[in-house]
Every structure is written in C-alpha cells, then in structure tokens.
Amino acid sequence: MRKKLLILALSLSLLAVSAQAGPFSLYLGLQGGVSTQKPSVNSISFEPDSSILYGVKAGFKLFMFCLEASFFESAHNLRVSDPSVSAWNGRAVEYNYAGVNLRWNFPFILITPYLTGGYGYYGENIKDLPKKSNAGYNLGAGAEFKLGKISLLAEGRYHRVKMNIEGTDFSFKNFTWIGGLNFYF
C-alpha cells in the first residue's frame, strides 16, 4: 500500500511539474548537432558531407502547437565523386537557415513527441563565388523532455532547397540531427 501511495504521489508531482507552463508559453532555445548535406546537379555527382551545426530559436506554444523562428549555421565541403570534374571539388560551403517552423505536439506527462515543418531562407556561400540564398522547406520529428521551465529536445529534419549558382542548378538536400535546450517563460 505504501508503495502505491508513493507511486501515486510521484506521478501527481510529475504531472504538476509538466503542466506548469499552461496552455500558452514563450521560449528561447539553443541548438547544436550534425548537418549532413548532399548537393546534386544533373551532370555532377557529389559525396555527402557531415559537419557540426549550431543555432538559436525562439517561439511560442499554444496548446498542442508551437510556432518558432529558427536559425542555424554549419560549414561543409563539396566532394565530387568524379575526379574529372575538379572545378567544384574541395570548395568550402557555409550553409545557414533562417525561417519559421510549425510544431504539432503530442504531449505526455514529461515527454512531448512532435512533428514539425517549416519554410525559410537557406543561404549557401561557396568559396570564391557570390553568396546565394533561396526559399526552401523542411520536415521532421522530435521529442522534448520538459522539467519545469527548462526542456531538452532532440529532433531530426530533412531540408530541401534549390539554387542557381554560376549558371548551374543545384539541389541541396540536407539532414540535420539536433539536440537543444529550451528556456520557457
């Protein structure tokens, strides 16, 4: 009996902690992780390249939805599969995203899995070429572990954007694996 009361008290405490934020809350967050990019062009085959990413986000939560503004940046290197196409090989690429994402949360007591999608501007700065940016979309899923006013999160996202660089039509496909820390107000 004592064990059941202890479990009940612990469960109610955890429920109270997770419900503190109420139906509306604002948050700021830090994010870091890994970005894997695979550019493609009709006539050139590139190898995928992985790099560290870092960024920030801010948003507001209303019941089961969050609207957030997000920014991240990472640096990649272009690696061409075909050695006869050396013009692109080894070039450094600064890659960034600034946009808006919508999250659809499925809240449980402490953990909140979610689906997310967004639209924003992606920038590609390839060494020795003018910086380019274009609009693109992203889709993903993640989970947030909330304890009071602080939460830890992990998510995976697929990003896609097309750009014309020096007369060449590139398609940039990017996967990001992000961990983060959100502070709720």
N, C-alpha and C positions, 0 to 999 in steps of 0.2 A: 504494500500500500504506500509506504513512504517513497519507494522508487517511482511509482506512478505520479505521485504529487510533485516530486522533483522534476520529472519529465514535463508535466503539465506547466509548472511554473517557468521552466526554461523555455518552453515553446511560446508561452504568452509573452515573456520578456523579449524574445527574438522578434515576435510579431510586432510588438510595440516599437522596437528599435527600427524595424524596416518601414513602419508606417509613419515615422516622424515627419517626413518631408511633406506629407499630404498630397493632394491632387495636383498642386502647382508648385514647381520649384525651379530655380535658376542654378546653373552650374558652370564652372570653368574647369578645364582639364588639360593635362599634359599627356602626350602620347609619344611612344617610341616603338620601333620594331624593325621589320625587314621588308624591303621592297624588292620584288623580282620582276624585271622588265624584259619583254621580248618584242623588239621592234620588228616590223615586217614591211617589205617593199616587194612589188611583183617580181623583180628580177634579182633581188639580193636576199640571201638567207643569213639571218643573224642568230647568234647563240644567246640564250637567256643570260642575264647578269643580275646578281643579287647584291644589295647594299643596305646599309643601315639607314633608317629614316627617323625623323624627329618632327614634332609639331605641337600645335595647340588647338584647342576647341572651346567653344562657348555655346551654351544652349539653354533651352527651357523645356521643362517636362510638363505636360498637361494630361493627366490620367494615364492612358496607355501609349501616348505618343510623345516624341521629343523632336523638336526642330533645332538643329545645331549648325553653326558655322564652323568650318574646319579648315585648317591649313597644315600642310606637311611638306617636307623637302627631303630629297635624297640625291645622291650622285651615282651615276652608272658609267660604264664604259661600253662602247659599241664594239662587239666582237663579230667579225664576219666569218661565216663558215667557209666561203670560197676564197682562197688566198689570191685569186686573180683580181678581186675587187678590193684593192687596198685603200681607195680614197676614203672610205668610212671606217676602216679598221682602227681600233685603239683610241678613237676620239672620246673624250670625256663628255658626259651629258649631265647637266644639272636639271633635275626633274622636280617640279612642285605642283601642288594642287591647292586651290582656294575655292571653296564652294559651300553649298548648303546641302545638308542631308536630312532626311526624314527617317526616324526610327519608329518601329511598331513594336512595343514591348509586350511581353507575356509574363507579368510579374508573379513570382512566388514569394515565400517568406523572406529569404535573404538573397536569392539569385534571380536575376531577370534576363532570360534569353530574349533576343530581339532579331528582327530582320531590318535591314537598312538599305536605302537607296539614295542617290544624290546626283546633283548636276552642278558643274562648276567649270572653272577655267584651269587648264593644265598648261604649264609652261615647260618648254624644252629649250635649254641653252646648250647647244653643241659647240664645242671648242672651235674657234676660228670662223664661226658662222653667226649671222644675226639671230637674236633670241626670237623664238616663235611661241605663240600661245593660241589655244583654240578651246572651244567648249567640248565637254565630253560627259559621260555618265559613269556611275559606279553602282554596284550591287554587292551586298554582303550579309553576313550574320555574325552575331557575337553574343556575349553574356557579360552581365555586370553583377558584381558581388558587392552589396551595399551594407555598410556598417555605420549607421548614424548619418553624419554629414559628409562622409568620405566613401568613395567606392573604387574598387579595382575593376578593370574591364579587359576583355580580350576579344578581338574580332578579326575576321578575315574578309577581304574585299577584293573584287575584280574591278579594275578601271579600264576604260577604253576611250581613246581619243585619236582622231586623225588630223594630220598636219601636212602642209606642203612646205618642204624645206629645200631651198635651192632648186625648185622645179621638180622635186621628187616627192611623190605622195607616200608618206609614212603612215602606218597604223601602229600605234603604241598600245600594247596590251600589258597590263601591269597587275600583279597580285601583291597585296600588302597584308602582312600579319602584324597586328598592332596590339600592344599592351598599353594600358594607361591608368591614370589616376584622375578621378573627378572630385571636385570640391563643391558641395551643394550649399546654397544659401536660402 
